[in-house]
Amino acid sequence: MTLVPPRITPPDRAPRGLAFLSTFVRNPLNVIPRAAYEEDFVHGGDGGVSRAWITSPALVKAVLLDERDKFRKLAQIRLLGPLLGKGLLTSEGAEWKWQRQTAAPMFRPAELMGYVPAFVKAAEGQLAAWRNGAPGAHPIDEDMTRLTFVIVCSTLLPTSDPKLANQIEESVRTFQQSGGWGLLFAALGVPNWVPRPGASSSRKTAITLRAAVGAMIRDRRDDGADNLMHRLMGARDPETGRAMDDEQLVDNLLTFYLAGHETTAKALTWTLFLLSRSPEWTAKLREEVDRVTQGARVGPEHIEKLVLVEQVVKEAMRLYPPVPMMSRQCVADVQLGEHAVKAGTSILMPIYTIHRHAKRWENPDAFDPTRFAPDREVPRYQYMPFGAGPRICIGMSFALIEATAILATLLQSVSFSPAPGNEPVPVARVTLIPDNGMPLQVVPRR
């Protein structure tokens, strides 16, 4: 039986005026018109705001690669800049380039496989927490957030301070709660001085969190460790020869703390949800894990052999991409295919929609991991859970290896089943969250 999990039902037409604003704040995915799931380019806008939804791989490539000098990440910078400053995610041009080059060596395949024991250890810690916890449904979304934070601290970044972990978790929650308004104001280019719900709490959260990370940098500056923080400290801008000051270090460490664990946490949350609804695929994965590991702990030598496990993770990220939308602001007139786009137009690339486009996916709303079998090639810019183009997520391979190792380790000991009465709906914030959390039953393996 084919599993068709919960999905957004698109409107026949994008709402306009006040209806657009109220709908967008509740869930930005609900303003994407049905035509965007069926056509390549859908022009819209009202009230003097011009926007275009683009879903064609060729047009997405033009925006992110071929004509990228005519587009800027203004909405993302506006939304995340107060927290992440001018780090890797929110900087542009030469400033972005040298930061990317500095961090890239830590994400080479040889380095990443060395992290697998840390991934497995953290997953085993989560299994122990479930065993020792109260019976009943567990908040899987919260569990995966804590699990991936433990991992990012034990592999890339220099702290396991539970106080900082709590601050980061609280900051993510604060940004998610007011995320609808933040995304709306950023997308519409509303001036910063205009009050918006949640702005004050988000601002206070950013100040507190940045101060905590700054204190951690001062405390750990001379401890001699080899991690991302110390490599960033030793980096020099090839143009100017200058090193990062503490403000830039905070920008980048927060980027990796947040982007490095929040997106993977959401990918695992939706993967476990899909497996809770698909005993057939759970059984297939278990058989593969048992055959590959022969009952041993998951190790670096097993990762590439866990083919089905990776397919399931990729299909989960197709149906529920951790970052559900991308946008760019057109800053110069440009021709995108047969479409003339004027400067000032907001270009919206709804990854959630691109991943479910009727032209490019057979039975697009169905859960079918065979789409990612080794003998099937998915075109670039059609599948982009990590973005695409020169600014594709630097942690893509890290996240895939991490998710594969964690999922295989969990399935060695437990399976998952739905919590009664819970049918989560995907909601776009900074990441794709389940509307009322993700309670699942964790069932020990017999």
C-alpha positions as CSV (number, residue, x, y, z in Angstrom):
1,M,0.0,0.0,0.0
2,T,1.4,3.4,-1.0
3,L,1.8,5.8,1.9
4,V,0.6,9.4,1.2
5,P,1.5,11.3,4.3
6,P,0.0,14.7,5.4
7,R,0.6,17.5,2.9
8,I,-0.4,21.0,2.1
9,T,-3.5,21.4,-0.1
10,P,-2.6,24.4,-2.3
11,P,-5.2,27.1,-3.1
12,D,-6.4,27.5,-6.6
13,R,-5.1,31.1,-6.5
14,A,-2.7,32.8,-4.2
15,P,-4.6,34.9,-1.7
16,R,-4.4,38.7,-2.0
17,G,-4.3,41.7,0.3
18,L,-5.1,41.0,4.0
19,A,-5.9,37.4,3.2
20,F,-2.4,36.9,1.9
21,L,-0.9,38.5,5.0
22,S,-3.0,36.4,7.5
23,T,-2.5,33.2,5.6
24,F,1.3,33.7,5.2
25,V,1.8,34.4,8.9
26,R,0.0,31.2,9.8
27,N,1.9,29.1,7.3
28,P,3.7,30.5,4.2
29,L,3.2,27.2,2.4
30,N,-0.5,28.0,2.2
31,V,-0.1,31.0,-0.1
32,I,1.7,29.0,-2.8
33,P,-0.9,28.6,-5.6
34,R,-1.7,25.2,-7.2
35,A,-0.2,26.5,-10.5
36,A,3.3,26.5,-8.9
37,Y,3.0,22.7,-8.4
38,E,2.2,22.3,-12.1
39,E,3.9,25.1,-14.0
40,D,7.5,26.5,-14.2
41,F,6.9,30.2,-13.6
42,V,4.0,31.8,-11.8
43,H,3.9,35.6,-11.6
44,G,1.9,37.2,-8.7
45,G,1.9,40.0,-6.3
46,D,-0.4,42.8,-5.2
47,G,-0.2,46.1,-3.4
48,G,2.8,47.2,-5.5
49,V,4.8,44.1,-4.6
50,S,5.9,42.0,-7.5
51,R,6.7,38.3,-6.9
52,A,7.3,35.2,-9.0
53,W,7.3,31.6,-8.0
54,I,9.8,29.6,-10.0
55,T,10.0,25.8,-9.9
56,S,11.8,24.8,-13.1
57,P,15.3,23.4,-12.6
58,A,16.5,25.6,-15.5
59,L,15.1,28.8,-14.0
60,V,16.3,27.9,-10.5
61,K,19.8,27.3,-11.9
62,A,19.7,30.7,-13.7
63,V,18.9,32.5,-10.4
64,L,21.4,30.6,-8.2
65,L,24.2,30.2,-10.7
66,D,24.1,31.6,-14.2
67,E,22.6,35.1,-13.4
68,R,23.4,35.1,-9.7
69,D,25.0,38.6,-9.9
70,K,21.5,40.0,-10.5
71,F,20.1,38.6,-7.3
72,R,20.7,39.0,-3.6
73,K,19.7,37.2,-0.4
74,L,18.0,40.2,1.1
75,A,15.1,38.5,2.9
76,Q,17.4,35.8,4.5
77,I,19.9,38.5,5.6
78,R,17.1,40.6,7.0
79,L,15.5,37.7,8.9
80,L,18.7,36.0,10.3
81,G,21.1,38.9,10.3
82,P,20.3,40.1,13.9
83,L,21.3,36.6,15.2
84,L,23.9,35.4,12.7
85,G,25.5,38.7,11.8
86,K,27.7,38.3,8.7
87,G,28.6,34.6,9.0
88,L,28.7,32.0,6.3
89,L,24.9,31.8,5.8
90,T,24.2,35.6,5.8
91,S,27.3,37.1,4.1
92,E,27.8,37.7,0.4
93,G,30.6,38.2,-2.2
94,A,34.2,38.1,-1.1
95,E,33.3,38.0,2.6
96,W,31.3,34.8,2.1
97,K,34.0,33.3,-0.2
98,W,36.9,33.4,2.2
99,Q,34.8,32.2,5.2
100,R,33.6,29.2,3.1
101,Q,37.2,28.4,2.1
102,T,38.3,28.5,5.7
103,A,35.6,26.1,6.9
104,A,35.6,23.7,3.9
105,P,38.5,21.4,5.0
106,M,36.6,20.3,8.1
107,F,33.9,18.8,5.7
108,R,36.1,16.6,3.5
109,P,34.9,13.0,3.3
110,A,38.0,11.6,5.2
111,E,37.3,14.0,8.1
112,L,33.6,13.2,8.2
113,M,33.9,9.5,8.5
114,G,36.0,10.1,11.6
115,Y,32.9,11.5,13.2
116,V,30.8,8.4,12.8
117,P,31.6,7.0,16.3
118,A,30.4,10.3,17.8
119,F,27.2,10.1,15.8
120,V,26.6,6.5,17.1
121,K,27.5,7.4,20.7
122,A,25.0,10.2,20.7
123,A,22.3,8.0,19.2
124,E,23.0,5.3,21.9
125,G,22.6,8.0,24.5
126,Q,19.1,8.8,23.1
127,L,18.2,5.2,23.2
128,A,19.2,5.0,26.9
129,A,17.1,8.1,27.6
130,W,14.0,6.5,26.0
131,R,14.6,3.3,27.9
132,N,14.8,5.2,31.2
133,G,12.0,7.6,30.4
134,A,8.3,7.4,31.2
135,P,6.2,5.2,29.0
136,G,4.0,6.6,26.3
137,A,4.7,8.9,23.4
138,H,7.9,10.8,23.2
139,P,8.5,14.3,21.7
140,I,10.6,13.1,18.8
141,D,11.2,16.6,17.4
142,E,12.6,17.8,20.8
143,D,14.6,14.6,21.2
144,M,16.2,14.9,17.7
145,T,17.1,18.6,18.4
146,R,18.9,17.7,21.6
147,L,20.6,14.7,19.9
148,T,22.0,16.7,17.0
149,F,23.1,19.5,19.3
150,V,25.2,17.0,21.3
151,I,26.7,15.9,18.0
152,V,27.6,19.3,16.7
153,C,29.3,20.1,20.0
154,S,31.3,16.8,20.1
155,T,32.5,17.1,16.5
156,L,32.8,20.6,15.2
157,L,32.4,23.0,18.1
158,P,34.1,23.5,21.4
159,T,31.4,23.1,24.1
160,S,29.0,20.7,25.7
161,D,27.7,23.3,28.2
162,P,24.1,22.4,28.9
163,K,23.3,26.0,29.7
164,L,24.4,27.1,26.2
165,A,22.4,24.1,24.7
166,N,19.3,25.3,26.5
167,Q,19.8,28.9,25.3
168,I,20.2,27.7,21.7
169,E,17.1,25.5,22.0
170,E,15.1,28.4,23.5
171,S,16.4,30.8,20.8
172,V,15.3,28.4,18.0
173,R,11.9,28.1,19.7
174,T,11.5,31.9,19.9
175,F,12.5,32.5,16.3
176,Q,10.1,29.7,15.2
177,Q,7.2,31.2,17.2
178,S,7.5,34.6,15.6
179,G,8.9,33.2,12.3
180,G,5.7,33.7,10.3
181,W,5.8,37.5,10.9
182,G,9.6,37.6,10.5
183,L,9.4,35.8,7.1
184,L,6.5,38.0,6.0
185,F,8.2,41.3,6.9
186,A,11.5,40.1,5.3
187,A,9.7,38.9,2.1
188,L,7.8,42.2,1.7
189,G,10.9,44.4,2.6
190,V,9.0,46.1,5.4
191,P,11.3,48.7,7.0
192,N,13.1,47.6,10.2
193,W,11.5,50.4,12.2
194,V,8.0,49.0,11.7
195,P,6.9,47.0,14.8
196,R,6.1,43.4,14.3
197,P,4.9,40.7,16.8
198,G,7.7,38.8,18.3
199,A,10.4,41.3,17.3
200,S,11.3,42.3,20.8
201,S,11.7,38.8,22.1
202,S,13.7,37.7,19.1
203,R,16.0,40.7,19.5
204,K,16.6,40.0,23.2
205,T,17.2,36.3,22.4
206,A,19.8,37.2,19.8
207,I,21.6,39.6,22.2
208,T,21.7,37.0,25.0
209,L,22.8,34.1,22.8
210,R,25.5,36.1,21.1
211,A,26.9,37.2,24.5
212,A,27.0,33.5,25.7
213,V,28.9,32.4,22.6
214,G,31.2,35.4,22.9
215,A,32.0,34.3,26.5
216,M,32.6,30.7,25.4
217,I,35.1,32.0,22.8
218,R,37.0,34.0,25.4
219,D,37.1,31.0,27.8
220,R,38.3,28.5,25.2
221,R,40.5,30.6,23.0
222,D,43.8,29.2,24.3
223,D,42.8,25.6,25.1
224,G,44.8,24.2,22.1
225,A,41.9,22.1,20.6
226,D,41.6,21.4,16.9
227,N,38.0,22.3,16.0
228,L,36.2,24.7,13.8
229,M,36.5,27.6,16.2
230,H,40.2,27.4,16.4
231,R,40.6,27.0,12.6
232,L,38.4,30.1,12.1
233,M,40.6,31.9,14.6
234,G,43.7,31.0,12.5
235,A,42.2,32.0,9.2
236,R,43.2,35.1,7.3
237,D,41.3,37.0,4.6
238,P,43.4,36.4,1.4
239,E,42.6,39.9,0.2
240,T,43.4,41.9,3.4
241,G,45.3,39.4,5.6
242,R,43.1,40.2,8.5
243,A,41.8,37.6,11.0
244,M,38.3,37.3,12.2
245,D,37.5,39.4,15.2
246,D,35.3,38.0,18.0
247,E,32.2,39.4,16.4
248,Q,32.8,37.4,13.2
249,L,33.7,34.3,15.2
250,V,30.3,34.6,17.0
251,D,28.6,35.0,13.7
252,N,30.1,31.8,12.3
253,L,29.9,29.7,15.4
254,L,26.2,30.5,15.8
255,T,25.6,29.7,12.2
256,F,27.1,26.2,12.7
257,Y,25.4,25.7,16.0
258,L,22.0,26.5,14.5
259,A,22.3,25.4,10.9
260,G,24.5,22.5,11.9
261,H,21.9,20.8,14.1
262,E,18.5,22.3,13.5
263,T,18.1,21.2,9.9
264,T,19.4,17.6,10.6
265,A,17.1,17.4,13.6
266,K,14.1,18.3,11.4
267,A,15.2,15.8,8.7
268,L,15.4,13.0,11.3
269,T,12.1,14.0,12.8
270,W,10.2,13.7,9.5
271,T,12.1,10.5,8.6
272,L,11.0,8.8,11.9
273,F,7.5,10.0,11.3
274,L,7.4,8.4,7.8
275,L,8.8,5.2,9.2
276,S,6.2,5.2,11.9
277,R,3.6,5.0,9.1
278,S,5.5,2.5,7.0
279,P,6.2,-0.8,8.8
280,E,7.2,-2.2,5.3
281,W,10.1,0.2,5.0
282,T,11.0,-0.1,8.6
283,A,11.4,-3.9,8.1
284,K,13.5,-3.3,4.9
285,L,15.8,-1.0,6.7
286,R,16.2,-3.3,9.7
287,E,17.1,-6.2,7.4
288,E,19.8,-4.0,5.7
289,V,21.2,-2.7,8.9
290,D,21.4,-6.3,10.4
291,R,23.0,-7.6,7.2
292,V,25.6,-4.8,6.9
293,T,26.6,-4.6,10.6
294,Q,26.1,-8.2,11.6
295,G,24.9,-7.0,15.0
296,A,27.9,-4.7,15.6
297,R,27.8,-1.0,16.3
298,V,27.5,1.1,13.2
299,G,30.9,2.1,12.1
300,P,32.5,4.2,9.3
301,E,32.9,1.1,7.2
302,H,29.2,0.5,7.1
303,I,27.9,3.9,6.0
304,E,28.3,3.5,2.2
305,K,26.7,0.1,2.4
306,L,23.5,1.4,4.1
307,V,22.0,2.2,0.8
308,L,18.3,1.9,1.7
309,V,18.8,3.9,4.9
310,E,20.2,6.8,2.9
311,Q,17.4,6.4,0.3
312,V,14.8,6.8,3.0
313,V,16.5,9.9,4.5
314,K,16.6,11.5,1.0
315,E,13.0,10.7,0.3
316,A,12.0,12.2,3.7
317,M,13.8,15.4,2.8
318,R,12.1,15.4,-0.5
319,L,8.6,15.3,1.1
320,Y,9.6,17.5,4.0
321,P,12.6,19.6,3.1
322,P,14.2,21.0,6.3
323,V,14.4,24.4,4.7
324,P,11.2,24.6,2.8
325,M,11.6,27.9,0.9
326,M,14.4,30.0,-0.7
327,S,14.2,33.5,-2.0
328,R,16.2,36.1,-3.8
329,Q,15.6,39.7,-4.6
330,C,16.1,40.7,-8.2
331,V,18.4,43.8,-8.2
332,A,18.6,44.3,-12.0
333,D,16.3,43.6,-14.9
334,V,17.0,40.0,-16.2
335,Q,15.6,37.5,-18.7
336,L,14.8,34.1,-17.0
337,G,14.0,31.8,-19.9
338,E,11.1,33.4,-21.8
339,H,10.2,35.6,-18.8
340,A,11.4,39.2,-18.4
341,V,11.8,39.9,-14.7
342,K,12.1,43.5,-13.5
343,A,14.4,44.7,-10.8
344,G,12.7,44.7,-7.4
345,T,10.8,41.4,-8.0
346,S,10.9,38.9,-5.2
347,I,11.9,35.5,-6.6
348,L,10.5,32.7,-4.5
349,M,11.8,29.2,-4.9
350,P,9.5,27.0,-2.8
351,I,11.6,23.9,-2.2
352,Y,8.6,22.1,-0.7
353,T,6.8,22.7,-4.0
354,I,9.7,21.9,-6.3
355,H,10.0,18.5,-4.5
356,R,6.3,17.8,-5.3
357,H,6.0,19.2,-8.8
358,A,3.6,17.3,-11.0
359,K,5.8,17.6,-14.1
360,R,8.9,16.1,-12.5
361,W,7.9,13.5,-10.0
362,E,5.7,10.5,-10.5
363,N,3.0,10.3,-7.8
364,P,4.8,13.3,-6.1
365,D,3.0,13.2,-2.8
366,A,3.7,9.5,-2.1
367,F,6.5,8.2,0.1
368,D,8.7,6.2,-2.3
369,P,12.4,5.9,-1.4
370,T,13.1,3.9,-4.6
371,R,13.2,7.3,-6.3
372,F,16.8,7.6,-4.9
373,A,18.0,4.1,-5.8
374,P,21.6,4.1,-7.1
375,D,20.5,3.4,-10.7
376,R,18.2,6.4,-10.8
377,E,19.5,9.9,-11.2
378,V,17.6,12.9,-10.0
379,P,18.5,16.1,-11.9
380,R,20.3,18.8,-10.1
381,Y,18.1,21.8,-9.2
382,Q,15.1,19.4,-9.1
383,Y,16.0,18.1,-5.6
384,M,17.6,20.6,-3.3
385,P,17.1,20.0,0.4
386,F,20.6,21.6,0.9
387,G,20.1,24.4,-1.6
388,A,22.0,24.4,-4.8
389,G,24.6,26.3,-6.8
390,P,27.9,27.7,-5.4
391,R,26.2,28.3,-2.0
392,I,25.0,24.7,-1.5
393,C,25.1,23.8,2.2
394,I,28.7,23.2,3.2
395,G,27.4,20.6,5.7
396,M,25.5,18.4,3.2
397,S,27.7,15.4,3.4
398,F,28.1,15.8,7.2
399,A,24.3,15.8,7.5
400,L,23.7,12.7,5.3
401,I,26.4,10.6,7.1
402,E,25.1,11.8,10.4
403,A,21.4,11.0,9.6
404,T,22.4,7.6,8.2
405,A,24.5,6.6,11.2
406,I,21.8,7.8,13.7
407,L,18.9,6.1,11.9
408,A,20.7,2.8,11.5
409,T,21.7,2.9,15.2
410,L,18.1,3.6,16.4
411,L,16.6,0.9,14.2
412,Q,19.0,-1.7,15.8
413,S,17.1,-1.3,19.0
414,V,13.6,0.3,18.5
415,S,10.9,1.1,16.0
416,F,8.4,3.9,15.9
417,S,4.6,4.0,15.7
418,P,2.1,6.9,15.5
419,A,0.8,8.6,18.6
420,P,-3.0,8.3,18.7
421,G,-4.8,11.3,17.3
422,N,-1.7,13.1,16.0
423,E,-1.6,14.0,12.3
424,P,1.1,16.6,11.9
425,V,0.9,19.3,9.3
426,P,4.1,20.8,7.9
427,V,4.5,24.5,8.7
428,A,7.2,26.7,7.2
429,R,9.2,28.8,9.6
430,V,12.9,29.1,9.3
431,T,12.8,25.3,9.1
432,L,9.9,23.0,8.3
433,I,8.3,22.1,11.6
434,P,5.3,19.8,12.5
435,D,2.5,22.1,13.7
436,N,1.9,20.5,17.1
437,G,5.2,18.8,17.6
438,M,6.0,15.2,16.7
439,P,4.9,12.7,19.4
440,L,5.7,9.1,18.5
441,Q,5.6,5.8,20.3
442,V,9.1,4.3,20.7
443,V,8.8,0.5,20.6
444,P,11.7,-1.7,21.8
445,R,12.8,-4.2,19.3
446,R,12.0,-7.8,20.2
